[in-house]
Amino acid sequence: MSTTTAPTKETGRRDDGAWSPVAVGLLVVLVIAMVVFTIVFPTYTTFDSTYTLLWGREVLSGELPTFDAFRAPTQHPLWLLVGVIFALFGDAADRLLVLATMISFVFLLAGVYSMGRRSFTVAVGVIAAALVLLRYNYLLLAARAYLDIPFLALIVWAAAWEVSKPRRGTPVMVLLFLAGLLRPEAWIIAGVYWLYLFRDMSWSRRFWMAVLVAGAPVIWVATDFIVTGDPLFSQTHTSSVSEEVGRQAGLLTAMKLGVLYLRDLASIPIAILGLAGTLFAIWFTPRRAVIPLALLAAGFGTFFLISLGGLSVIPRYLILPALMTIFFAGVALGGYSLVQSERLRRAWIVAALIAVAASAFFTLQRSNYSPVVADLRFRGEAERALISLLNEPGTRAAVPCGRILTPNHRMVPDIRWELDLPSDRVVARTNVEEAAKVKTGLAILANNRSVLIRQGLDYDDPTSADTLRSLPPPGYRKVAANRYFSAWARCR
């Protein structure tokens, strides 16, 4: 007869074998679902990724990428290479990049599942992956081709490989090297991993691993130097843009924002479950939890280092610790598979079901997914409307008349990409000094309230100047318009 006992340490069976046919089948189904999603909800690349495609096209044309364009995003070497590759596909590049990022989201889910089953049990892996899938934030990032999704996939798979074979070495470090070419957080993780391996490596192997650790930051600095002449351009440019748009924050402010961002990325119930799962893992299965805990700590640590470095403090920079919080929520819900007592296991399952029901009720009461779907649909429709406007005869006829003005920097990469224009041909009116020089040409403006709010105004601090910049310049006449945008021209 079973008795009710506390879970003993390091209990439960980990699964280090090959994936089951069911798991492989689900992976294939998810890939197909992402392809269908991309077709049904046609979205387009985000601001950062559109710039990456522009830079890729510049490289293919034999030019240096314009990293120093007005309020351009920070370059990421591996994403720049991706931009070069996808720019080969011409007008289809942005849609193909979205599709590739959506598929990388499936591999992220597979990595979470693999890390869960190898660190703990199959049940933990399944539940953790399901929780990530159900958090729409990550799917939305994939739907806009944010580089964060492939970055997370690389990090999680590195962790899964390390868990399956401790001190694996080179394969794990190669994934961290690639991740370090997407986001600097991986530099710290790679450095810590090198120290972890140091004792058991020969000097030649230590040197090889050190090359991989240093490789990502060296390539990043070298790319900046070759393109701009400033090896620290990414850091200084990002800091200056952050200051301009008001995204800098001190440590205390970053801590407050961190709590808010974690709430938005993971939700309050999942954050509570994540804390419970973290404490459970530390107390009862500390050896199994080492790698996931290291990722959690590294994610929070780099978020606060970013704030101290004067860089942008935005929700995306908390995406790794938020992911690990969701993972540990999976540990809390799937912890029943780690205990030996049948009675305790049944009680745990009941408690987990109650927690899931309560979390779902809480989320449904406070979340309205229809605006999310509406926003996704709006972005797709607005992008197609902008493309249509730019290809109107009146608009095309006015392109040679001069430079193109936009209310701010947000539409600049989309217009440049569609019309295949160099960086100096499209000017944001928030670039006051440069915009003042423009006397003839085109002005692309919002044509309804929704577009004005999203494209014409400062999200956090809209001003009257924003409104004025969304009006046609003196002497310009309307040459084309649709539901979302209008084009105004002056040719002499």
C-alpha positions in Angstrom: 0.0 0.0 0.0 1.4 3.4 -0.9 2.0 6.1 1.6 2.0 9.8 1.3 5.5 11.0 1.4 7.4 14.0 0.3 9.1 13.7 -3.1 12.6 12.3 -2.6 15.5 14.1 -4.3 16.4 13.3 -7.9 13.3 11.1 -8.4 11.5 10.5 -11.7 12.8 9.0 -14.9 14.4 11.2 -17.4 14.1 10.4 -21.1 17.4 10.6 -22.9 16.5 8.4 -25.8 15.2 9.1 -29.3 12.0 11.0 -29.8 8.9 8.9 -30.0 6.9 8.8 -33.3 4.1 10.8 -31.6 6.5 13.6 -30.8 8.0 13.6 -34.3 4.5 13.6 -35.7 3.5 16.6 -33.6 6.6 18.4 -34.7 5.6 17.9 -38.4 2.0 19.0 -37.6 3.3 22.2 -36.0 5.5 23.0 -39.0 2.5 22.6 -41.3 0.4 24.7 -38.9 3.0 27.5 -39.0 3.0 27.5 -42.8 -0.8 27.7 -42.9 -0.8 30.5 -40.2 1.7 32.5 -42.4 -0.7 32.2 -45.3 -3.9 32.8 -43.5 -2.5 35.7 -41.5 -0.1 37.3 -43.9 2.2 39.5 -41.8 5.4 41.3 -42.7 8.8 41.8 -41.2 9.2 44.1 -38.3 11.2 47.4 -38.5 14.5 45.7 -37.4 14.2 42.8 -39.8 13.2 45.0 -42.8 16.4 47.0 -42.2 18.3 43.7 -42.1 16.9 42.9 -45.6 17.8 46.4 -46.8 21.4 45.9 -45.5 21.5 42.5 -47.2 20.4 44.1 -50.5 23.1 46.8 -50.1 25.7 44.1 -49.5 24.6 42.2 -52.6 24.9 45.5 -54.6 28.5 45.8 -53.5 27.8 48.6 -50.9 28.5 48.8 -47.2 25.3 48.5 -45.2 24.0 51.8 -43.8 24.2 51.0 -40.1 24.3 54.7 -39.3 21.0 55.6 -40.9 18.7 57.8 -38.8 17.4 55.7 -35.8 18.4 52.5 -37.6 18.3 49.4 -35.4 21.4 47.7 -34.0 23.0 45.3 -36.5 23.4 41.7 -35.5 26.1 39.8 -37.6 24.3 36.5 -38.1 21.0 38.3 -38.8 22.8 40.4 -41.3 24.0 37.3 -43.1 20.4 36.0 -43.0 19.4 39.3 -44.6 21.9 38.9 -47.4 20.6 35.4 -48.1 17.0 36.3 -48.1 17.5 39.5 -50.1 18.4 37.2 -53.0 14.7 36.3 -53.2 13.8 39.9 -54.1 10.2 41.1 -53.3 9.4 37.7 -51.7 12.2 38.1 -49.1 10.2 39.6 -46.3 7.4 36.9 -46.5 10.0 34.1 -46.7 11.8 35.5 -43.7 8.6 35.5 -41.7 8.0 31.9 -42.7 11.5 30.9 -41.7 11.1 32.6 -38.3 7.8 30.8 -37.8 9.4 27.5 -38.4 12.2 28.4 -36.0 9.5 28.9 -33.4 8.5 25.3 -33.9 12.2 24.3 -33.2 12.1 26.5 -30.1 9.1 24.5 -28.9 11.0 21.3 -29.7 14.0 22.6 -27.8 11.8 23.4 -24.7 10.3 19.9 -24.9 13.7 18.3 -25.3 15.2 20.3 -22.4 12.2 19.4 -20.2 12.3 15.7 -20.9 16.1 15.4 -20.5 16.3 17.6 -17.4 13.2 16.2 -15.7 10.6 14.0 -17.4 8.6 13.7 -20.6 5.5 15.2 -18.8 7.5 18.3 -17.8 8.8 18.7 -21.4 5.3 18.4 -22.9 3.7 20.8 -20.5 6.5 23.4 -20.7 6.3 23.4 -24.5 2.5 23.6 -24.5 2.7 26.7 -22.1 5.2 28.4 -24.5 2.9 27.7 -27.5 -0.1 29.1 -25.6 1.7 32.4 -24.7 0.8 34.4 -27.8 3.7 36.8 -27.2 6.2 34.4 -28.7 4.1 33.5 -31.6 3.6 37.2 -32.4 7.4 37.8 -32.3 7.8 35.0 -34.8 5.0 36.4 -37.0 6.9 39.6 -37.3 10.3 37.9 -38.0 12.0 39.1 -34.8 15.5 37.6 -34.4 14.6 36.8 -30.7 12.9 33.5 -31.8 15.9 31.9 -33.5 18.1 33.2 -30.7 16.0 31.5 -28.1 15.9 28.3 -30.2 19.7 28.2 -30.3 20.1 28.8 -26.6 17.5 26.2 -25.6 18.9 23.6 -27.9 22.4 24.3 -26.5 20.9 23.6 -23.0 19.1 20.5 -24.2 22.3 19.1 -25.7 24.3 19.8 -22.6 21.7 18.2 -20.4 21.6 15.0 -22.5 25.4 14.7 -22.4 27.1 16.8 -19.6 30.3 18.6 -20.7 29.5 17.9 -24.3 31.7 20.8 -25.3 32.1 21.8 -28.9 28.5 21.2 -30.3 27.0 23.3 -27.4 29.6 26.0 -27.8 29.0 26.3 -31.5 25.3 26.9 -30.8 26.2 29.5 -28.2 28.6 31.1 -30.7 25.8 31.4 -33.3 23.5 32.8 -30.6 26.1 35.3 -29.7 26.0 36.6 -33.2 22.3 37.4 -32.6 22.3 38.7 -29.1 25.1 39.7 -26.7 23.5 37.8 -23.8 24.9 34.6 -25.3 28.5 35.9 -24.7 28.0 35.7 -21.0 26.5 32.2 -21.2 29.3 31.0 -23.4 31.9 32.5 -21.0 30.3 30.8 -18.0 30.1 27.5 -20.0 33.9 27.7 -20.8 34.7 28.2 -17.1 32.5 25.2 -16.3 34.4 23.0 -18.8 37.8 24.4 -18.0 38.9 21.9 -15.4 38.3 18.8 -17.6 39.9 20.2 -20.8 43.4 20.0 -22.2 45.1 23.3 -23.0 44.6 22.9 -26.7 40.9 22.3 -26.1 40.7 25.3 -23.8 42.2 27.4 -26.5 39.7 26.1 -29.1 36.8 26.8 -26.8 38.1 30.2 -26.0 38.2 31.0 -29.7 34.5 30.1 -29.9 33.7 32.2 -26.8 35.5 35.2 -28.1 34.5 34.7 -31.7 31.0 36.2 -31.5 32.0 39.5 -29.9 35.1 39.8 -32.1 33.1 39.3 -35.3 30.5 41.8 -34.0 33.2 44.4 -33.3 35.0 43.6 -36.6 31.7 44.1 -38.6 31.1 47.5 -36.9 34.7 48.6 -37.7 34.6 47.5 -41.3 31.3 49.2 -42.0 31.5 52.3 -39.8 35.1 52.7 -38.8 34.0 52.5 -35.1 34.5 49.1 -33.5 32.0 50.0 -30.7 29.4 51.5 -33.1 26.7 49.0 -32.0 27.0 50.0 -28.4 27.3 53.7 -28.9 24.6 53.9 -31.6 22.2 51.9 -29.5 22.8 54.0 -26.4 22.3 57.3 -28.3 19.1 56.0 -29.9 17.9 54.8 -26.5 18.5 58.2 -25.1 16.6 59.9 -28.0 13.5 57.8 -27.7 13.6 57.6 -23.9 14.3 53.9 -23.4 17.2 54.2 -21.0 16.7 53.3 -17.4 18.7 53.0 -14.2 18.9 49.8 -12.2 16.0 50.6 -9.9 13.8 51.5 -12.9 14.9 48.4 -14.7 13.9 46.3 -11.7 10.4 47.8 -11.7 10.1 47.5 -15.5 11.4 43.9 -15.2 8.4 43.0 -13.1 6.0 44.6 -15.5 7.6 43.0 -18.5 7.6 39.6 -16.9 3.9 39.9 -16.1 3.2 40.7 -19.8 5.5 38.0 -21.2 4.6 35.2 -18.9 1.3 36.4 -17.1 0.9 36.6 -13.4 -0.4 33.0 -12.8 2.5 31.5 -14.9 5.0 33.7 -13.0 3.6 32.3 -9.7 3.8 28.8 -11.0 7.3 29.5 -12.4 8.5 30.6 -8.9 6.9 27.5 -7.3 8.6 25.3 -10.0 11.9 27.0 -9.5 11.9 26.5 -5.7 10.7 22.9 -6.1 13.5 22.2 -8.6 16.2 23.8 -6.4 15.1 21.9 -3.3 14.2 18.4 -4.7 16.1 18.0 -8.0 19.0 20.5 -7.8 21.3 18.5 -10.1 18.7 18.2 -12.8 17.8 21.9 -12.6 21.4 23.3 -12.9 21.2 24.1 -16.7 17.7 25.6 -16.7 18.5 27.6 -13.6 21.7 28.9 -15.2 19.7 30.2 -18.2 17.2 31.8 -15.8 19.9 33.6 -13.9 21.8 34.6 -17.0 18.7 36.1 -18.5 17.9 38.2 -15.5 21.5 39.2 -15.1 22.0 40.4 -18.6 18.8 42.4 -18.5 20.1 44.4 -15.6 23.5 44.7 -17.2 21.9 46.1 -20.3 20.2 48.8 -18.2 23.5 49.7 -16.5 25.2 49.9 -19.9 22.7 52.6 -21.0 21.1 50.4 -23.7 17.3 50.1 -24.4 15.3 48.6 -21.7 12.4 46.9 -23.6 10.3 43.8 -23.0 12.2 41.8 -25.6 15.4 41.9 -23.5 13.6 39.9 -20.8 12.4 37.2 -23.2 14.9 34.6 -22.1 14.2 34.7 -18.3 10.4 34.9 -19.2 10.8 31.8 -21.3 12.6 30.0 -18.4 9.9 31.2 -16.0 7.3 29.5 -18.3 9.6 26.4 -18.4 9.6 26.2 -14.6 5.9 26.6 -14.5 5.9 23.4 -16.5 8.1 21.9 -13.8 5.5 22.9 -11.2 2.6 21.4 -13.2 4.5 18.3 -14.3 6.1 17.8 -10.9 3.8 14.8 -10.3 6.0 12.8 -12.6 9.0 13.3 -10.3 7.4 11.8 -7.2 7.2 8.1 -6.2 4.1 8.1 -4.0 1.0 7.2 -6.0 -1.2 9.1 -3.5 0.9 12.2 -3.7 1.1 11.9 -7.5 -2.7 11.8 -7.8 -3.1 14.7 -5.4 -0.5 16.6 -7.4 -2.3 16.0 -10.7 -5.5 17.3 -9.2 -3.8 20.4 -7.8 -2.1 21.0 -11.2 -5.5 20.7 -13.0 -7.0 23.2 -10.5 -4.0 25.5 -11.1 -4.4 25.3 -14.9 -8.2 26.0 -14.6 -7.6 29.0 -12.3 -4.8 30.3 -14.5 -7.0 30.0 -17.6 -9.9 31.7 -15.8 -7.6 34.5 -14.6 -6.1 35.0 -18.1 -9.5 35.0 -19.9 -10.9 37.5 -17.4 -8.0 39.9 -18.0 -7.1 39.2 -21.6 -8.9 39.9 -24.7 -7.3 38.1 -27.6 -9.5 39.8 -30.3 -7.4 43.0 -30.2 -4.3 40.8 -30.8 -5.9 39.2 -33.8 -7.2 42.5 -35.0 -3.8 44.1 -34.6 -2.1 41.3 -36.5 -4.7 41.6 -39.3 -4.3 45.4 -39.3 -0.6 45.2 -39.7 -0.9 42.9 -42.7 -3.6 45.1 -44.3 -1.6 48.3 -43.6 1.5 46.8 -45.2 -0.4 45.8 -48.3 -2.0 49.2 -48.4 1.4 50.9 -48.2 2.7 48.7 -51.0 -0.3 49.5 -53.1 0.0 53.2 -52.6 3.6 53.2 -53.5 2.8 51.5 -56.8 0.0 53.9 -57.7 0.8 55.8 -61.0 0.6 59.1 -59.3 3.0 58.0 -56.6 5.5 56.4 -59.0 5.5 59.5 -61.2 6.5 61.7 -58.3 9.3 59.5 -57.0 11.9 61.2 -59.3 10.8 64.7 -58.0 12.9 64.5 -54.9 13.2 62.8 -51.5 10.4 61.1 -49.7 9.2 62.4 -46.3 7.6 60.3 -43.6 6.2 61.5 -40.2 8.9 59.5 -38.4 11.4 56.7 -38.8 8.9 53.8 -38.7 7.9 53.7 -42.3 11.4 54.4 -43.7 12.6 50.8 -44.2 9.3 49.7 -45.7 9.3 52.5 -48.3 13.0 52.0 -49.1 12.5 48.2 -49.5 9.5 48.6 -51.8 10.9 51.3 -54.0 14.5 50.0 -53.8 15.9 53.4 -52.7 19.1 54.3 -50.9 19.1 55.6 -47.3 19.4 59.3 -48.3 16.2 59.2 -50.4 13.8 58.6 -47.6 13.8 61.1 -44.7 11.9 61.0 -41.4 10.5 64.4 -40.5 11.7 63.7 -36.9 15.2 64.1 -38.4 14.5 67.9 -38.3 17.7 69.2 -39.7 17.6 66.8 -42.8 13.9 67.2 -43.3 14.2 71.0 -43.5 16.4 70.6 -46.6 13.6 68.8 -48.5 11.6 71.2 -50.7 10.3 68.8 -53.4 9.4 65.2 -53.6 6.9 62.9 -51.9 5.3 62.8 -48.5 3.7 59.5 -47.3 1.2 60.1 -44.5 -1.4 58.3 -42.4 -4.9 58.5 -43.8 -6.9 57.3 -40.8 -6.8 57.4 -37.0 -5.4 53.9 -36.5 -2.5 54.4 -38.8 -1.8 57.8 -37.3 -1.6 56.3 -33.8 0.6 53.5 -34.8 2.8 55.2 -37.4 2.6 58.9 -36.8 2.7 59.5 -33.0 5.2 58.7 -30.3 3.8 55.7 -28.4 4.7 56.9 -25.0 4.7 60.7 -25.3 2.6 62.0 -28.3 3.1 65.7 -28.9 1.6 68.4 -31.1 4.8 68.2 -33.2 3.9 64.6 -34.0 0.6 65.8 -35.3 2.1 68.6 -37.4 4.6 66.1 -38.9 1.6 64.0 -40.0 0.2 66.8 -42.1 1.3 67.5 -45.7 4.1 69.9 -46.2 3.3 73.3 -47.7 2.9 73.2 -51.5 2.4 69.4 -51.7 -0.8 68.1 -53.4 -2.4 64.7 -53.0 -1.6 62.3 -55.8 -2.9 59.0 -54.4 -4.7 57.7 -51.4 -6.3 54.6 -49.9 -7.9 53.6 -46.7 -4.7 53.6 -44.7 -2.2 56.0 -46.4 -2.0 59.1 -48.6 0.7 60.3 -51.0 1.4 64.0 -51.5 3.8 65.4 -54.1 5.6 68.6 -55.1 7.7 68.4 -58.2 8.9 72.1 -58.4 
